[in-house]
Amino acid sequence: MALPFPQRVIVKLDAQRKVLYGRIRKKRRGEQGGEWTFSADYPDKFEFVRKLYKEFKKVPSDITIDTTRLEPQKVFQIALKKIENYKMMYSNYDWPKDEVLSIKKLALP
């Protein structure tokens, strides 16, 4: 389903390459590769990062968050805040009420 422009928000989570490698190393062996989204082309996530890190830097986004020094919960909170700000920029657009409520529910601790 295609969403109208103001309803589509691309959030890119960015981190340094060495941080990504460290995060992959922390995963159990089975979660470092095997059956995953890109397993047909990349046998493990190390190979994926090695080959595509520079390409992902080029991917355009509406919101970019540097996750290098952030815990997952903090990244989530920042993303919600930035999405809310993004929506304010498009406040002339009539956002569906159920969508606004679902975003606010996600923000609750």
N, CA and C of each residue as an Amber inpcrd file, in Angstrom:
protein
   327
   0.8430000  -1.1700000   0.0000000   0.0000000   0.0000000   0.0000000
   0.8950000   1.2410000   0.0000000   0.6180000   2.1640000  -0.8330000
   1.3780000   3.4120000  -0.8940000   0.6750000   4.4660000  -0.0470000
   1.4580000   5.1500000   0.7580000   0.9110000   6.2070000   1.5990000
   1.1440000   7.5600000   0.9540000   0.2440000   8.5220000   1.1920000
   0.4770000   9.8800000   0.7000000   1.7700000  10.4250000   1.3080000
   2.4380000  11.3180000   0.6180000   3.7400000  11.8280000   1.0240000
   3.8330000  12.2090000   2.5070000   2.9280000  13.0170000   3.0500000
   3.0880000  13.4160000   4.4470000   2.9360000  12.2520000   5.4400000
   2.3260000  11.1470000   5.0440000   2.1640000  10.0230000   5.9650000
   3.3560000   9.0820000   5.9250000   4.2110000   9.2190000   4.9600000
   5.3780000   8.3510000   4.8190000   6.5740000   9.0620000   5.4310000
   7.1620000   8.4410000   6.4430000   8.3340000   9.0110000   7.0840000
   9.4250000   7.9460000   7.0980000  10.5640000   8.2580000   6.5230000
  11.6830000   7.3180000   6.5210000  12.6250000   7.7120000   7.6470000
  12.7700000   6.8000000   8.5990000  13.6610000   7.0150000   9.7330000
  14.8800000   6.1170000   9.5380000  16.0510000   6.7300000   9.4990000
  17.2910000   5.9610000   9.3290000  18.0430000   5.9640000  10.6510000
  18.3330000   4.7510000  11.1490000  19.1200000   4.6040000  12.3640000
  20.5660000   4.3950000  11.9450000  21.4200000   5.3020000  12.3550000
  22.8050000   5.3090000  11.9170000  23.7230000   4.9730000  13.0890000
  24.8460000   4.3390000  12.8100000  25.8710000   4.0460000  13.8210000
  27.2010000   3.8560000  13.1110000  28.2730000   4.0090000  13.8590000
  29.5910000   3.7860000  13.2850000  29.7450000   2.3120000  12.9330000
  30.5630000   2.0440000  11.9310000  30.7650000   0.6700000  11.4740000
  31.2620000  -0.2300000  12.6060000  32.2380000   0.2500000  13.3870000
  32.7840000  -0.5820000  14.4600000  31.7280000  -0.8790000  15.5300000
  30.8050000   0.0510000  15.7480000  29.7190000  -0.1760000  16.7060000
  28.7880000  -1.2680000  16.1760000  28.4960000  -1.2350000  14.8740000
  27.6480000  -2.2700000  14.2740000  28.2950000  -3.6440000  14.4120000
  29.6000000  -3.7300000  14.1370000  30.2970000  -5.0060000  14.2890000
  30.2200000  -5.4930000  15.7380000  30.3890000  -4.5890000  16.6890000
  30.2890000  -4.9520000  18.1050000  28.9100000  -5.4640000  18.4630000
  27.8820000  -4.8350000  17.9260000  26.5040000  -5.2720000  18.2020000
  26.2390000  -6.6450000  17.6030000  26.7990000  -6.9030000  16.4280000
  26.6230000  -8.2250000  15.8030000  27.3290000  -9.2840000  16.6430000
  28.5480000  -8.9720000  17.1330000  29.3050000  -9.9290000  17.9450000
  28.5580000 -10.3090000  19.2220000  27.7710000  -9.3830000  19.7780000
  27.0120000  -9.6440000  21.0050000  25.8590000 -10.6180000  20.7820000
  25.4280000 -10.7660000  19.5410000  24.3170000 -11.6780000  19.2370000
  24.7850000 -13.1200000  19.3280000  23.8380000 -14.0210000  19.5920000
  24.1670000 -15.4530000  19.5660000  24.6160000 -15.8180000  18.1640000
  25.3990000 -16.8520000  18.0690000  25.9740000 -17.2820000  16.7850000
  24.9010000 -17.4290000  15.7040000  23.7770000 -18.0210000  16.0510000
  22.7030000 -18.2370000  15.0830000  22.0600000 -16.9550000  14.5930000
  22.1210000 -15.8970000  15.3980000  21.5190000 -14.6190000  15.0160000
  22.4850000 -13.7300000  14.2290000  23.7280000 -14.1720000  14.0780000
  24.7140000 -13.3990000  13.3190000  24.6060000 -13.6580000  11.8220000
  23.8020000 -14.6130000  11.4540000  23.6430000 -14.9390000  10.0330000
  22.5930000 -16.0130000   9.8860000  22.8370000 -16.9660000   9.0180000
  21.8710000 -18.0440000   8.7980000  20.6920000 -17.5590000   7.9880000
  19.4840000 -17.9130000   8.4200000  18.2580000 -17.4970000   7.7420000
  17.8680000 -16.0960000   8.1990000  18.1120000 -15.1240000   7.3710000
  17.6930000 -13.7600000   7.6680000  17.3590000 -13.0700000   6.3600000
  16.8750000 -11.8740000   6.4180000  16.3200000 -11.1760000   5.2610000
  17.2260000 -11.1940000   4.0320000  18.5220000 -10.9670000   4.2170000
  19.4360000 -10.8660000   3.0830000  20.3500000 -12.0870000   2.9670000
  19.9440000 -13.2280000   3.5340000  20.8160000 -14.4060000   3.5730000
  21.1570000 -14.9700000   2.1950000  20.3330000 -14.7290000   1.2010000
  20.6280000 -15.2430000  -0.1400000  21.8860000 -14.5890000  -0.7130000
  22.0940000 -13.3240000  -0.4070000  23.2450000 -12.5960000  -0.9440000
  24.3950000 -12.4440000   0.0530000  24.0680000 -12.4490000   1.3440000
  25.0760000 -12.2290000   2.3900000  24.9100000 -13.2900000   3.4710000
  25.8970000 -14.1840000   3.6030000  25.7620000 -15.2930000   4.5360000
  25.6680000 -14.8760000   6.0070000  26.2660000 -13.7460000   6.3530000
  26.1410000 -13.2710000   7.7270000  26.0890000 -11.7480000   7.7490000
  25.7700000 -11.2000000   8.8960000  25.5770000  -9.7610000   9.0140000
  26.8920000  -8.9930000   8.9380000  28.0100000  -9.6510000   9.3020000
  29.3170000  -9.0040000   9.1660000  29.5870000  -8.6730000   7.7000000
  29.3170000  -9.6330000   6.8330000  29.5260000  -9.4490000   5.3960000
  28.6010000  -8.3570000   4.8540000  27.3880000  -8.3400000   5.3280000
  26.4070000  -7.3360000   4.9250000  26.9130000  -5.9310000   5.2620000
  27.3690000  -5.7420000   6.5030000  27.8790000  -4.4280000   6.9230000
  29.1240000  -4.0680000   6.1150000  30.0160000  -5.0380000   5.9530000
  31.2600000  -4.7740000   5.2280000  30.9990000  -4.2750000   3.8060000
  30.0470000  -4.8920000   3.1150000  29.7930000  -4.5470000   1.7150000
  28.8390000  -3.3730000   1.5200000  27.8850000  -3.1950000   2.4170000
  26.8320000  -2.2000000   2.1620000  26.8330000  -0.9840000   3.0840000
  27.7720000  -0.8920000   4.0000000  27.7770000   0.2320000   4.9400000
  27.7900000   1.5740000   4.2110000  28.6800000   1.7470000   3.2520000
  28.7840000   3.0110000   2.5210000  27.5190000   3.3050000   1.7150000
  26.8990000   2.2570000   1.1680000  25.6750000   2.4510000   0.3920000
  24.5200000   2.9140000   1.2860000  24.4320000   2.3760000   2.4860000
  23.3610000   2.7820000   3.3860000  23.5210000   4.2280000   3.8300000
  24.7340000   4.7240000   3.8690000  24.9600000   6.1340000   4.2010000
  24.3070000   7.0460000   3.1610000  24.2020000   6.5550000   1.9280000
  23.6470000   7.3520000   0.8280000  22.1190000   7.3190000   0.7700000
  21.4910000   6.4030000   1.4900000  20.0330000   6.2620000   1.4440000
  19.3840000   7.5170000   2.0320000  18.4920000   8.1620000   1.2750000
  17.8430000   9.3660000   1.7930000  16.8400000   9.0240000   2.8940000
  16.6730000   9.9580000   3.8110000  15.6980000   9.7500000   4.8870000
  15.1310000  11.0910000   5.3190000  13.9730000  11.0370000   5.9310000
  13.3610000  12.2390000   6.4770000  13.9470000  12.5490000   7.8510000
  14.2600000  11.4900000   8.5910000  14.7910000  11.6150000   9.9460000
  15.9790000  10.6560000  10.0700000  17.0940000  11.1490000  10.5930000
  18.2580000  10.3020000  10.8440000  18.6240000  10.4100000  12.3160000
  18.8450000   9.2590000  12.9390000  19.2060000   9.2290000  14.3580000
  20.5220000   8.4720000  14.4940000  21.5050000   9.1070000  15.1120000
  22.7810000   8.4470000  15.3690000  22.6310000   7.6170000  16.6420000
  22.6620000   6.3050000  16.4920000  22.4270000   5.3970000  17.6200000
  23.7230000   4.9280000  18.2800000  24.8530000   5.5000000  17.8780000
  26.1520000   5.0330000  18.3450000  26.2250000   4.9230000  19.8690000
  25.7520000   5.9090000  20.5870000  25.8670000   5.9200000  22.0510000
  24.5190000   5.8610000  22.7620000  23.5150000   5.3520000  22.0830000
  22.1720000   5.3470000  22.6610000  21.6600000   3.9380000  22.9290000
  20.9100000   3.8040000  24.0160000  20.2230000   2.5540000  24.3300000
  18.9620000   2.4770000  23.4650000  18.4650000   1.2620000  23.1980000
  17.2750000   1.1120000  22.3380000  16.0640000   1.9450000  22.7880000
  15.8050000   2.0090000  24.0820000  14.6440000   2.7720000  24.5700000
  14.7970000   4.2590000  24.2520000  16.0100000   4.7860000  24.3900000
  16.2650000   6.1990000  24.0960000  16.0980000   6.4730000  22.5980000
  16.5550000   5.5470000  21.7610000  16.3880000   5.6910000  20.3080000
  14.9030000   5.7630000  19.9720000  14.1170000   4.8940000  20.6060000
  12.6750000   4.8650000  20.3710000  12.0350000   6.1950000  20.7680000
  12.4090000   6.7270000  21.9260000  11.8540000   8.0020000  22.3960000
  12.2260000   9.1490000  21.4540000  13.4740000   9.1680000  21.0160000
  13.9160000  10.2150000  20.0870000  13.1550000  10.1080000  18.7700000
  12.9830000   8.8830000  18.2870000  12.2570000   8.6810000  17.0250000
  10.8220000   9.1990000  17.1370000  10.1580000   8.8750000  18.2300000
   8.7810000   9.3530000  18.4000000   8.7230000  10.8790000  18.4470000
   9.6690000  11.4860000  19.1390000   9.6900000  12.9490000  19.2420000
   9.9350000  13.5800000  17.8650000  10.8740000  13.0140000  17.1130000
  11.1740000  13.5730000  15.7890000  10.0250000  13.3520000  14.8060000
   9.3360000  12.2320000  14.9260000   8.1660000  11.9890000  14.0710000
   7.0740000  12.9910000  14.4030000   6.8960000  13.2610000  15.6770000
   5.8930000  14.2550000  16.0990000   6.2500000  15.6270000  15.5160000
   7.5180000  16.0090000  15.5690000   7.9640000  17.2820000  14.9800000
   7.7600000  17.2910000  13.4690000   8.0400000  16.1690000  12.8350000
   7.8550000  16.0370000  11.4010000   6.3790000  16.2440000  11.0460000
   5.5040000  15.6600000  11.8570000   4.0700000  15.8200000  11.6180000
   3.6550000  17.2760000  11.7610000   4.2730000  18.0010000  12.6890000
   3.9480000  19.4240000  12.8670000   4.2710000  20.2150000  11.6040000
   5.3520000  19.8280000  10.9360000   5.7160000  20.5090000   9.6890000
   4.6140000  20.3380000   8.6480000   3.9180000  19.2130000   8.7180000
   2.8380000  18.9280000   7.7750000   1.4790000  19.0470000   8.4590000
   1.3730000  19.9870000   9.3850000   0.1380000  20.1180000  10.1710000
  -1.0710000  20.5040000   9.3210000  -0.8630000  21.0330000   8.1370000
  -1.9930000  21.3620000   7.2680000  -2.6460000  20.1060000   6.7250000
  -1.8970000  19.0070000   6.7690000  -2.4440000  17.7340000   6.3160000
  -3.3400000  17.1650000   7.4060000  -4.4650000  16.6140000   7.0340000
  -5.4160000  16.0670000   7.9920000  -5.0270000  14.6210000   8.3310000
  -4.2660000  14.4380000   9.4210000  -3.8160000  13.1130000   9.8530000
  -4.9930000  12.3110000  10.3880000  -5.0900000  11.0490000  10.0490000
  -6.1600000  10.2120000  10.5850000  -6.0700000  10.1340000  12.1100000
  -7.2040000  10.2630000  12.7900000  -7.2350000  10.3050000  14.2570000
  -6.6760000   9.0250000  14.8790000  -7.0010000   7.8560000  14.3010000
  -6.5100000   6.6010000  14.8730000  -4.9910000   6.4920000  14.7730000
  -4.4020000   7.1020000  13.7540000  -2.9450000   7.0800000  13.6040000
  -2.2890000   7.9360000  14.6760000  -2.8520000   9.0920000  14.9650000
  -2.3160000   9.9710000  16.0000000  -2.3960000   9.2800000  17.3520000
  -3.5090000   8.6250000  17.6430000  -3.6710000   7.9300000  18.9200000
  -2.6830000   6.7770000  19.0510000  -2.4550000   6.0290000  17.9870000
  -1.5430000   4.8890000  18.0650000  -0.1120000   5.3550000  18.3260000
   0.2950000   6.4800000  17.7870000   1.6420000   7.0090000  18.0260000
   1.7650000   7.4330000  19.4830000   0.7360000   8.0800000  20.0210000
   0.7810000   8.5180000  21.4120000   0.8200000   7.3200000  22.3710000
   0.1160000   6.2440000  22.0370000   0.1460000   5.0430000  22.8830000
   1.5380000   4.4430000  22.9190000   2.2470000   4.4630000  21.7970000
   3.6070000   3.9280000  21.7370000   4.5500000   4.7020000  22.6340000
   4.3130000   5.9900000  22.8030000   5.2140000   6.8340000  23.5770000
   5.0800000   6.6060000  25.0810000   3.9980000   5.9950000  25.5110000
   3.8230000   5.7670000  26.9490000   4.8190000   4.7170000  27.4370000
   5.4120000   4.9540000  28.6460000   6.3860000   3.9860000  29.1740000
   5.7530000   2.6860000  29.6070000
